[in-house]
Amino acid sequence: MSIENDLALISDFDKNYCLQVFAPLPVAFVKGKGSYLYDTQGAKYLDMIGGIAVNALGHGNPKLVSAISKQAKDLIHCSNYYYIPQRSELAYRLCRASFADKAFFCNSGAEANEAAIKLARGYFHYKEQDRYEIITAEKSFHGRTYGSMTATGQEKFSKPFAPIVPGFKYVPYNDIDAIKMAVTSKTAAIMLELIQGESGVNPADVEYIKAVKDICTEKGILLIFDEVQTGIGRTGKMFCYQNYGVTPDIITLAKGLGGGVPIGAMLCTDEVATGFKPGDHGSTFGGNPLACAAGIAVMEYFGEANLLDNVKLVSAFLFEKLNKLKNKYSCIKSVRGLGLLIGIEFDESVIASGLREELFRNGFLVSAIGRSVIRIAPPLILTKSQANQFVKALDSLLSTRMGGKSNPILNAFKNIGRKEAPAIKTPAAAPEETKPALPAPEEDGLD
Ligand SMILES: Cc1ncc(COP(=O)(O)O)c(C=O)c1O
């Protein structure tokens, strides 16, 4: 039996047999090429969200496909009872590209953050210091396992599942005084995203991050950056911390690292690595040959394709064009982010989930955050011309909404995307986020 091309059957099976924790759009993708996805009807979509910042090399990248095909033929899994050449090589590549001396591999962002939290506590335990508190930011997102969910500074994710893990404190983001007040002699680590992706693409201030680093240095506190979303070239540097001129003790990675193959990683210094002794931490699948072969292919492709240059080029183009739209339409309140992680915030006249659906019907995939933010995190291979198609489609949709004019631009795209999508049940919009106090960052980044 195959249900592969029958959307009605797929969705029936999903409703009947899958735990209903997602609210999918009425579409199933069966093929991807470059920055495009194709659904069961063969309709084509420009993927401006890249599997939520995962498909760094786009879809069907020949280098990645050939690396994992070859590795699957040779050896998929053998366990961490043995040396794994691909694990050793990927660790070497990640350490060479960053501040880190050591890498630990797992399978997801949440697991990478679990490792970071445990390592920070283990570090002080083995130093015989009674320090265990972890300070994280309000509106952060670090994952859905108990440690990472507790680290997440949004009660809505953990409230039904109390009691959460003890020893966490939450402070307003970008507020250095709040961190100073929260630090005690028990503080083990401060854990932050450099851009809060899941709560609306809110970048940290450079001065704030520098001041946090100073506090960590002064008080002997470990600094952890969650780079699950911002790492692996997403912001125009291999790691986002490199935009800030601040070196952490630990970073966590996942999403783009395997280009779609599940893999997570935690990188740290030799000093901090003393927080785990043999047997203290592990993962059956983590660091397996297949996932690490994918990671190596991704890392190699960055050099071969000058991917970071492309991120900077297309990012500058998108910021310029989106800021022009902001000047044209008063409903756009802010365009912010870094590299190819961009949030477009609207006023109350636009419901982000509704706009996401209109874009979807016209062949463009984005995500909606809360009531007011559209996030784009496309493949890092996106071209200027594809970025331009997206901007024109957004322009056209907004102009139709605002002025009821005809829609010449979308007509030009009528071969892209589903023309008659089934009715969509819109999930109840999340409560509106507090408006970010920060001005939009300069489009040329934080260098
Ligand atoms: C910053 C950040 N940390 C952690 C996670 C959790 O990653 P995963 O879903 O792979 O567990 C995410 C996922 O969106 C994320 O954006």
The ligand as an SDF file (V2000), in Angstrom:
LIG
                    3D

 16 16  0  0  0  0  0  0  0  0999 V2000
   17.2960   28.1370   19.3900 C   0  0  0  0  0  0  0  0  0  0  0  0
   16.7290   26.7450   19.4080 C   0  0  0  0  0  0  0  0  0  0  0  0
   17.1740   25.8800   20.3240 N   0  0  0  0  0  0  0  0  0  0  0  0
   16.6990   24.6230   20.3780 C   0  0  0  0  0  0  0  0  0  0  0  0
   15.7340   24.1870   19.4980 C   0  0  0  0  0  0  0  0  0  0  0  0
   15.2260   22.7800   19.5910 C   0  0  0  0  0  0  0  0  0  0  0  0
   15.7210   22.0260   18.5220 O   0  0  0  0  0  0  0  0  0  0  0  0
   15.0780   20.6260   18.1540 P   0  0  0  0  0  0  0  0  0  0  0  0
   13.7080   20.8910   17.6520 O   0  0  0  0  0  0  0  0  0  0  0  0
   15.9950   20.0640   17.1050 O   0  0  0  0  0  0  0  0  0  0  0  0
   15.0870   19.8000   19.3870 O   0  0  0  0  0  0  0  0  0  0  0  0
   15.2460   25.0580   18.5270 C   0  0  0  0  0  0  0  0  0  0  0  0
   14.2010   24.6280   17.5900 C   0  0  0  0  0  0  0  0  0  0  0  0
   13.5340   25.3980   16.9690 O   0  0  0  0  0  0  0  0  0  0  0  0
   15.7660   26.3730   18.4730 C   0  0  0  0  0  0  0  0  0  0  0  0
   15.3400   27.2590   17.5720 O   0  0  0  0  0  0  0  0  0  0  0  0
  1  2  1  0
  2  3  1  0
  2 15  2  0
  3  4  2  0
  4  5  1  0
  5  6  1  0
  5 12  2  0
  6  7  1  0
  7  8  1  0
  8  9  2  0
  8 10  1  0
  8 11  1  0
 12 13  1  0
 12 15  1  0
 13 14  2  0
 15 16  1  0
M  END
$$$$
